[in-house]
Amino acid sequence: MNWDHARIFLAVARAGQILQAAQRLHLDHATVTRRLNALEADLGAKVFERRPTGCTLTTVGERFLPMAERVESEMLKAQSALGGSDLKLEGTVRIGAPDAFGTYFLAPRLARLAGQHPDLVLQLVPLPRTFSLSKREADIAVFLERPQEGRLYGRKLTDYSLSVYASRAYLAAHGPVRTREDLAAHTLITYVQDLAYSPGLDYMDALSDAAGRRFECASAVGQLEAIKAGAGIGILHDYAAAAYPELVRILPDVRFERTYWLVVHADMRDLRRIAETDRFIAGEVRANRAHFSR
């Protein structure tokens, strides 16, 4: 079997469309289609149901997927070891992270790792969403829950806390907030409920029934910026809020504890660029653990 055909198969499986996979591979649509046809001829079975809306894996395709991923992992390891890259970090590592952790903690620190290794390309994707490591949406991901399924390797990064905040200017203009009942006269800055991608985000119910009005924002970064601007009161990550002296923690009895998990795909964790990036992130969190909880 031609490995290049399996590589094409993986790209289509991850993209869900032939055209999108072709664009990612810098190939034309006809070439990708031809390679898939050749793979199916080799296997003697269809690996995709091809429809105008996209491609879905057949039963054979689902069985072939983990096999192709293992071959891909071995090819990457061979390239790393035999290509001389074991002597230096090179290649691309994509890191998916919750937007608060990615923006306020990882972004200012990963630049140092990139500066130490000019041939290493770090792609930080700090978005309010989950990432599929099996589809290679990221090489390393920070999750709010420990993954229970798939060939994933996860370890606890750190616990972190969240508290209720308002800006000094907001409190000066609207008066102090001493109890939950006081929230009836204020706007609560919160997430968009139907866009909450993790059960770990279910903490606004502690305040929403007492709030007078709501302003919903899908990202933690947007919520922090709105609270800084005096748009209302909301729950923020303590480690992020600590960087802004204009923010004041209120209602100290309302506090939440959550956990970050650092996760890599089992087939990719031994690649040196991924292992070193994983080790760097864990080391930075360990050195700054005191900042994650108040």
PEGI-V581436 format. One record per helix or strand of 2 or more residues. SS is the DSSP state (helix for helix, strand for strand). FROM is the first residue (numbers start at 1). TO is the last residue. If there is no record, write none. Layout:
BEGIN
((SS FROM TO) (SS FROM TO))
END
This chain:
BEGIN
((helix 3 15) (helix 18 25) (helix 29 43) (strand 48 51) (strand 54 57) (helix 59 82) (helix 85 87) (strand 91 97) (helix 99 116) (strand 120 126) (strand 140 143) (strand 152 167) (helix 168 174) (helix 180 185) (strand 187 190) (helix 193 195) (helix 199 201) (helix 205 208) (strand 213 216) (helix 220 228) (strand 233 237) (helix 238 241) (strand 247 265) (helix 272 287) (helix 289 292))
END
